């Protein structure tokens, strides 16, 4: 019971934060960063390697904060509460084992930590990376996050989770319609929380300088604990240092008028392509 209460409190915090910061609009720092003409550099106007790292560190810090926050508050706490809800509506399944070898009805700290580490956080970081990639293609504010949550639910859930039709868990707990509604709401909330927190953070987090570097570096320390993500970010930092023009160029291209049009078309095509599988999964699971 204490774990469930804790998850409920965390989810409530996530909902409140999302509602309070709902109007926030994502504001990316300007690119590219160049040395002023007439500087001591042999190539005036060249994008400096350290400037590239400063820009990269800003995006990496935002990624770490929104991924960790939504992973704990929304997908972690919310996902655990959804599992508990489905267990409560399926008392006959108590003691049976799910596809992940978890015992239905058993609430343990170890099981919760395992779900957070191998389920909630990977999903939240993947969705955080996707949000930062496509944010120029979405409506501004949390509404864009809700739209992204819907896109993710349609395009990802039938193939990965949580709406795989061949997932035996839907034969153990249910009803299916309740699971679909709960997971859909959780996905929409995840998208909205990503947009709200990212919007707020983007306006308060400045590019790293000698004075404010702890503000940017502190979120990156999370990547040391989450080693796989830290390794990916470290690799990205090396690439950015070696090719300082690459990140500004990519960010500008994706946010250009042509980039926005192409991006929205790609999102629409992804939804259309995944729609048959999504509808099939919903129909299959709904009546179980």
N, C-alpha and C positions, 0 to 999 in steps of 0.2 A: 504493500500500500504506500509506503513512503516514496518509492520510486515513481509510482503513478502520480502521486501528488506533485512531486518534483517536475515530472514531464508536463503536467497540466499547467503549472506555474510558468515553466519555460515557454510553452506554446502561447500562453496568455501574453507574456512579455513580447514575443514575436509579433503577435497580432496588434498589440498596442503600438509598438514601434512602427509597424507598417502603416497603421491608420494615421498616426501623428505625422509621419514623414511622407505621407502619400503625395502631397503636392510638390515634393522636391524634384528638381530636374537635373539630370546628369550633365555635368559640365567638364569636358575633357580639357587638359592643359593645351596651350597652343603648340603647334609644331610647324616647321622644325626649329631647333635651337642653333643659332649660328653665332660665330664670333663677329663682332662689329668690324666693318671695314676699317683698315688702318691699325688693327691690333698687331701684336708682335709675331703672330703666326705667319709662317711662310706662305700659307694659302688663305687669305682673308675670305670669309664667307663659308668656309668649310665646316660641316657639322662636326663638332668635336666628339671624341670618343667618350669623354666623361659626361657630356651633355646627353648623349644617347643613353648612357647608364642611368642618368637622373630621370629621364623620361620613362625608361623601362622600370625603374624602381617604383615610380608612382603607380603605374598600371599593376605591377606585381603586388604592391601593398593593398590596393583596392581589391584585387582578386582574392588575396588571403583573408582580408577582413570579411567580405561579403560571403565567401565560401564557408568560412568557419562559423560565422554568426548564423547563417540560414541552416547550415548543417546541424547545429546544436538546437536552435530554437524551433525550426520548422520541420525539416525532414527527420531529424533525430527524435525530438520530443513528439511531434505530430505522428510520425510513423509508428512509434512505440504505442501511442494511445490508440491508433487505428487497429493495431494488432490486438490490443487488449479488448477493444470494442467487439471485434469479430470473435474473439474467444468467449466473451460474455454471451453473445447471441448464438453460440454453438456449444452449450454445456456438455453435449454428448461427445464432443471431441477432446475433452480434457484428458491430458496424459498421452495423446497421440503425438507423433513426431511430424513436423513439417518438412518441406523439401530441404530446408537449411538445417535439419536435425535439431530443431528447437522443440521443446515440449510445450504443447498448447496449454495455456493456463498457468504456466510457471513463470513467475516474474523474478528475475535474478539480476544482480548487479553485473555479473559476468556476461549474461545474455544481452543486457542492454548495451554494455560497452562494445561487445562484438558487433551488434547491429550498427552502432554508431560508427565504428571504425571501418567496417567492411561494407556497409550498406548506405547509411545516411551521408557520411562525409564524401565518399566518392561521387555520389549523385549530385550533392550540392556543389562540389568544386567543378564538376563537368557542366552543370547548369550555369555556374558563375562565369566560366570561360566562354560559354556560348552567349550569355547575355552581353558581356563586354565586347564580343565580336560583332554582334548584330544590333547593338543599341542604336546606331544611327538609322537603322531600317525600321525601328518601332515607333509608335506614338510616344510622345514625351511623358515622363512621369510613371507612376506605378501602373497606369493603364497599359502601358507598353509591356510591363512585366507580366501582367495578367494575360495579355495576348501571347507572350512567349511561353508562359505556363501551359496554355492551351495547345500551342504548337508542339511543345515537348511531350505533352500527354498523348497527343494523336500519333506523333511520329516515332516515339521511343517506347512507350509502354507496351504495345503489342509484341515487340521483338525482344526487349530486355526484361523489363519489369515495370510496373506491377501487374500488367494485364496480359501476361502470356497465357494463352488458352490452355497450354499443356502443363501449366503449373498445378501440381497435385494439391496444393494448399486450398484451392477452391473446391475440392472434393471433401475437404476436412472441415473448414470453417466457412461461415457465410452468414446471411444469404449473399448471393453474388451481387445483387443490385445494390446492397448496402456497401459492399467493398468497392464497387465502381464509383459510387457517389463520393465516398470518403476519400478515395485516392485522387479523384478529379479535383475536389476542393483543396486537397493538400498540394497538388501540383499548381493550381492557380495561386494559392497563397505563397508558395515558394517563389514563383515568378514575381509576384507583387512585392514581396519582402526584398528580393534581390534589387529590384528597381528603386525601392524606397531608401534602402540603406546605402546603395551605391550613389544615389542622387545626393543624399545628405553628406556622405563622405567626400564626394568629388568637390564639394564647395568648401570643405574645411581642411582638406589635405593639400598642402602646397608642395611644389617641386622641392626636392632636397637641396638644402644649402648647408653651409658650415654651421649656421645657427640652429636650424630646425631638423637636422639629420636624424635625431632620435625619434622624431614623430613618424618618419618614413621607415626607418630601420626596424622599429619595434614590431610592426605587423609581420615583417619578413622573418622574424625569429620563430614564428609559428611553423615555418617550413622546415626548421631543424627537427622539430618533434614529428612532423608528418614527412618523413624522409623521402618517399617517392616523389612527392610534390616538390620538395626542396631540391631534389636532383634535377627535375625538369626546369625549375626556375633558374638554377645555377647554369644549366646548359644554355638557356635563353639569354642569360646575362653575358656569357662568353660570346655568343653569336652577336649580340647587340654591341659589345665592345669592339669586336672585330669589324662589324659592318654597321657603323653608327647611323648611316642614312636609311637602313632597311626599315626599321620600325616607323619612323616619321612618314616615309613613303607609303607604307602599307596603311597606316591610319588615315592618311589623307585620301588615298584611293578609295577606301571603303566608305568614307564619309562624303565623297564627292557626289554630285547629282547623278552621274552615271552609276556610281557604285551603289547608291541607295536604290535606284530602280532595279538594277541587276540583283541586288540582295533580296529585295522584296519578292521578285519573281522566283528566286531560288527557294525562299521560304514557302511560297504558295505551291510550287511544284513538289516540294517535300511533303506537304500536307496532302496534296492530291494523290501522290504515289503511295502514301501510307494509309490513306483512308479505307480502302477495301479490307486490309488486314485489321485495322482498328475496329471497323464495324463488325467484322467477323468475330473478333475477340469479345466485344461487348455482348453480342448476341449469344455467344457460347457461354459466357460467364453469368449473364444476367439471371437466367432461370435456375441456376444451381442452388 
